[in-house]
Amino acid sequence: MAAKWIETVIGSLEQKKQFRRYRARIGALPEPYETAAKALERYLMYCSGITDGETFMRMFDDFADLWERAAADETPVRAIVGDDPVEFAETFAAAYSGKHWIDKERARLIKAIDEAADA
């Protein structure tokens, strides 16, 4: 009973555990993969705008898979991200659909304009 209440307030405990496992996977990468992955992760946190925990974790699990495979194959970082790491990150994030923080603001804007137009 208490766990359900806690999850209502702070979110899924299982997803928090998944995220810790993801972070451990990234932390275990050899250099320069760990540094590159952490830099891209930070950007993905901002640019993806994903608020749906399931989609968020799927994206980051795939992200960890990508970097683990690259490290195992000794693929150069530039061969993964290309010349424009911003474009890479934004294209990667765009592949994952789900609830985004902007969805709430879009709905709020539409409602406000509808109410103003009806007044």
C-alpha positions in Angstrom: 0.0 0.0 0.0 2.8 2.4 0.9 4.8 1.6 -2.2 1.8 2.5 -4.4 1.4 5.9 -2.7 5.2 6.5 -3.0 5.1 5.7 -6.7 2.2 8.0 -7.2 4.2 10.8 -5.7 7.7 10.1 -7.1 7.1 7.8 -10.1 7.8 4.1 -10.8 10.3 2.5 -8.4 11.0 -0.1 -11.1 11.9 2.5 -13.6 14.3 4.2 -11.1 16.0 0.8 -10.7 16.2 0.4 -14.5 17.8 3.9 -14.7 20.4 3.0 -12.1 21.2 -0.2 -14.1 21.5 1.9 -17.2 23.8 4.4 -15.5 26.0 1.5 -14.3 26.2 0.2 -17.9 27.3 3.6 -19.2 29.8 4.0 -16.3 31.4 0.6 -17.2 32.2 1.7 -20.7 35.9 2.2 -21.6 37.1 5.6 -22.6 36.4 7.5 -24.9 32.9 5.8 -25.1 31.9 6.6 -21.5 32.7 10.3 -21.9 30.9 10.6 -25.2 27.9 8.6 -24.0 27.6 10.8 -20.8 27.8 14.0 -22.9 25.1 12.8 -25.3 23.0 11.5 -22.4 23.0 15.0 -20.8 21.9 16.5 -24.1 19.2 13.8 -24.6 17.8 14.6 -21.2 17.2 18.2 -22.4 16.3 17.8 -26.0 14.1 14.7 -25.9 11.5 16.2 -23.7 10.1 12.7 -22.9 8.0 12.5 -19.8 6.7 8.9 -20.2 9.0 6.7 -18.1 8.6 3.6 -20.2 9.6 5.4 -23.4 12.4 7.2 -21.6 13.8 3.9 -20.3 13.5 2.2 -23.7 15.4 5.0 -25.3 18.2 4.9 -22.8 18.4 1.1 -22.8 18.9 1.3 -26.6 21.4 4.1 -26.1 23.4 1.9 -23.7 23.2 -1.0 -26.2 24.6 1.2 -29.0 27.6 2.3 -26.9 28.3 -1.2 -25.5 28.3 -2.6 -29.1 30.5 0.3 -30.3 33.0 -0.3 -27.5 33.1 -4.0 -28.2 33.7 -3.4 -31.9 36.1 -0.5 -31.2 34.1 1.7 -33.5 35.4 5.3 -33.4 33.2 7.8 -31.7 33.0 10.0 -34.8 31.8 6.9 -36.8 28.8 6.7 -34.4 27.8 10.4 -34.0 29.2 11.8 -37.2 30.4 15.4 -37.6 27.3 16.9 -35.9 26.7 15.3 -32.5 23.6 17.6 -32.0 22.0 16.2 -35.1 22.8 12.7 -34.0 21.2 13.2 -30.6 18.1 14.9 -31.9 17.6 12.2 -34.6 18.1 9.5 -32.0 15.6 11.1 -29.7 13.1 11.6 -32.5 12.9 7.9 -33.0 11.1 7.5 -29.6 7.5 8.7 -29.4 5.7 9.1 -26.2 4.5 11.8 -23.9 6.7 14.9 -24.0 6.7 17.9 -21.7 5.6 20.2 -24.5 2.4 18.2 -25.0 1.0 19.6 -21.8 1.8 23.1 -22.8 0.3 22.6 -26.3 -3.0 21.4 -24.7 -2.9 24.4 -22.3 -2.4 26.8 -25.2 -5.3 25.3 -27.3 -7.6 25.4 -24.3 -6.8 29.0 -23.6 -7.3 30.1 -27.2 -10.6 28.1 -27.4 -11.8 29.8 -24.2 -10.7 33.3 -25.4 -12.4 32.7 -28.8 -15.7 31.6 -27.1 -15.8 34.7 -24.8 
